[in-house]
Amino acid sequence: MSKNVVIVGGGFAGISAAQKLASSDVNITIIDKTNHHLFQPLLYQVATAALSPGDIAMPIRAIFRRQKNVEVVLGEVTNIDKEQQSVQLKNGHSYPFDYLILAPGAQYNYFGHDEWEKHAPGLKSISDALDIRERILLSLEQAEQIADPKERQPYLTYVVIGGGPTGVEMAGSIAEIAKRSMMRDFRNIKPDETKIYLVEAADGILNAFEEPLSKKGQKTLEDMGVEVLLNTPVKDIRKNGVQIEGRFIETPNIVWGAGVVASPLIKRLEVETDRIGRAVVNPDLSIGDHSNIFVAGDAAHAKDKDGNPLPGLAPVALQQGKYLGELIKNELKGRSRKDFEYVDKGTMATIGRAKAVADVRGFKFSGFFAWILWGLIHIFFLIGFRNRFRVFAEWIWHYMTFKRGVRLIAKKDEES
Ligand SMILES: Cc1cc2nc3c(=O)[nH]c(=O)nc-3n(C[C@H](O)[C@H](O)[C@H](O)COP(=O)(O)OP(=O)(O)OC[C@H]3O[C@@H](n4cnc5c(N)ncnc54)[C@H](O)[C@@H]3O)c2cc1C
């Protein structure tokens, strides 16, 4: 009888594992609490009105339309029974497995201040991105209607918390909107009135990059008009602003990008976890002595060949998913397992139009060439020809016209 492979999470790890098993005689069930696979590295472009949600997300059913051994289930997994070999969903359904791949990703960490989330949303889902986009657009509309420059200042102020790639991309993109592209359409606001702060608790930004590149990233952001506040832990976040040491920055526009924790589902596994809640996995990504239960992607703490933990990046999740698909395929043919080995092909971050930093196998570069390479790689890894074509066309359009196309405000209520 065919084996049941249950995959929790239709992100980079889950999708690539299922695709690798396309030609195998197994029944695959992919369970995700959303109906789409999301290309998170481009979410900030939805939040800053450069791309539409449909450009970077694809229904999971559509991805597997032709792969007959896959069943897609929309539902949230709430428990895992390791002994009975089944997963339970919130709606009470359960799915038995012979092999389980858990790839539920991560979520933002507010370091014990969950109450900050409603004022400073993180960028993790399509609805987060649309929420942030509406805040930015509504804020500009409000500023346009206030005659006194002092009174309108908070509406023209943006605070991004966290100097990792997401925070840097977000701050750079807001600077482009607020200092240039959208301002032409507002009659009363001057581009130099806008203030963008990137707040970071550590003494540098882009810490995953070595010194010349992280400094270069900071300088590029500053040249674009972003004020980078280093060694600045956030003390409090309220509806109308951010409290830092000795100063309150008044603004309704706050974005959180300051750290992640693994999906809470990992706790249900009752295995060893690291300080950010990731399951500590064996070299073949299985957990403890359960050789048929694996954790992959952002939810896994796996090590590289020098014993250092692998970062929460899309290529790590993709390679782990492919590896697990291959492992199951081989095992069903009676072949033995090999350990997972991550191939690091480089790290990149974009800062704005024609500006990026890249470290590709020790070759460090920045500027226009890094940005082109960043763009090509992101287009290549997007799922679906239509999405690739549309994103490419949108980028060419922005590059030539400086215009942001997706600027509709859908829900204008009192609270927003
Ligand atoms: C804004 C942002 C920008 C990023 N930029 C980059 C970048 O430039 N380069 C890079 O390499 N990486 C980047 N990353 C990181 C990268 O996106 C992640 O490393 C990658 O998505 C991890 O893949 P994954 O498969 O582990 O999880 P995910 O892609 O997060 O997928 C997890 C899936 O599991 C589902 N799920 C979660 N819990 C449950 C549950 N209980 N039941 C059912 N389904 C569940 C979710 O709905 C989701 O579809 C970025 C991340 C973010 C948020």
The ligand as an ORCA input file, in Angstrom:
! r2SCAN-3c Opt
* xyz 0 1
  C       9.103     40.038      5.067
  C      10.059     38.899      4.872
  C      11.133     39.046      3.990
  C      12.018     38.004      3.774
  N      13.043     38.187      2.887
  C      13.872     37.159      2.622
  C      14.893     37.290      1.644
  O      15.062     38.349      1.029
  N      15.692     36.212      1.393
  C      15.500     35.018      2.047
  O      16.224     34.060      1.758
  N      14.563     34.879      2.987
  C      13.739     35.904      3.294
  N      12.757     35.750      4.237
  C      12.701     34.481      4.987
  C      11.986     33.410      4.178
  O      10.777     33.906      3.663
  C      11.771     32.216      5.080
  O      13.035     31.739      5.486
  C      11.011     31.104      4.377
  O       9.737     31.551      4.001
  C      10.887     29.879      5.282
  O      10.174     28.886      4.608
  P       9.312     27.825      5.413
  O       8.809     26.856      4.387
  O      10.059     27.324      6.563
  O       8.096     28.661      6.028
  P       7.068     29.643      5.362
  O       7.455     30.025      3.993
  O       6.843     30.711      6.375
  O       5.754     28.751      5.251
  C       5.102     28.260      6.378
  C       3.688     27.857      5.975
  O       3.101     27.121      7.037
  C       1.777     27.515      7.229
  N       1.429     27.233      8.615
  C       1.989     27.748      9.730
  N       1.463     27.207     10.823
  C       0.537     26.311     10.409
  C      -0.366     25.442     11.082
  N      -0.398     25.344     12.419
  N      -1.191     24.671     10.338
  C      -1.176     24.758      8.982
  N      -0.339     25.568      8.302
  C       0.505     26.328      9.000
  C       1.788     28.990      6.879
  O       0.503     29.442      6.502
  C       2.779     29.039      5.712
  O       2.144     28.885      4.474
  C      11.851     36.783      4.477
  C      10.789     36.626      5.365
  C       9.888     37.684      5.565
  C       8.745     37.514      6.518
*
